[in-house]
């Protein structure tokens, strides 16, 4: 039962995290000149991935709350996709591309969060 309670908390965090991600990504991508300028040297593919993934965070969070098995798989997919984007970002940086240091922190936070959610969801939702 403790795992179920942790899963519910993570579901709420995922929904809030997703909504905030969509909002901030939307401002950075579609906002006025000042909003777009505030992101500095944002890496385009990372910004787009985060924005689109925000919608998946919300949907996955709702699925986790409802105890749907597919949500555990979705959390795993989000962790893997975030790891791939982080690797591509690393290639971008190593190639001399411009970036913001906060991108490293944001990708790390997202990756650790979804790895943790996937681990809890696998225990709680998938058949034993």
Secondary structure in CASP SS format (residue, H / E / C, confidence):
PFRMAT SS
TARGET T0000
AUTHOR 0000-0000-0000
METHOD secondary structure of the structure
MODEL  1
X C 1.00
X H 1.00
X H 1.00
X H 1.00
X H 1.00
X H 1.00
X H 1.00
X H 1.00
X H 1.00
X H 1.00
X H 1.00
X H 1.00
X H 1.00
X H 1.00
X H 1.00
X H 1.00
X H 1.00
X H 1.00
X H 1.00
X H 1.00
X H 1.00
X H 1.00
X H 1.00
X H 1.00
X H 1.00
X H 1.00
X H 1.00
X H 1.00
X H 1.00
X H 1.00
X C 1.00
X C 1.00
X H 1.00
X H 1.00
X H 1.00
X H 1.00
X H 1.00
X C 1.00
X C 1.00
X C 1.00
X C 1.00
X C 1.00
X C 1.00
X H 1.00
X H 1.00
X H 1.00
X H 1.00
X H 1.00
X H 1.00
X H 1.00
X H 1.00
X H 1.00
X H 1.00
X H 1.00
X H 1.00
X H 1.00
X H 1.00
X H 1.00
X H 1.00
X H 1.00
X H 1.00
X H 1.00
X H 1.00
X H 1.00
X H 1.00
X C 1.00
X C 1.00
X C 1.00
X H 1.00
X H 1.00
X H 1.00
X H 1.00
X H 1.00
X H 1.00
X H 1.00
X H 1.00
X H 1.00
X H 1.00
X H 1.00
X H 1.00
X H 1.00
X H 1.00
X H 1.00
X H 1.00
X H 1.00
X H 1.00
X H 1.00
X H 1.00
X H 1.00
X H 1.00
X H 1.00
X H 1.00
X H 1.00
X H 1.00
X C 1.00
X C 1.00
X C 1.00
X C 1.00
X C 1.00
X C 1.00
X H 1.00
X H 1.00
X H 1.00
X H 1.00
X H 1.00
X H 1.00
X H 1.00
X H 1.00
X H 1.00
X H 1.00
X H 1.00
X H 1.00
X H 1.00
X H 1.00
X H 1.00
X H 1.00
X H 1.00
X H 1.00
X H 1.00
X H 1.00
X H 1.00
X H 1.00
X H 1.00
X H 1.00
X H 1.00
X C 1.00
X C 1.00
X C 1.00
END
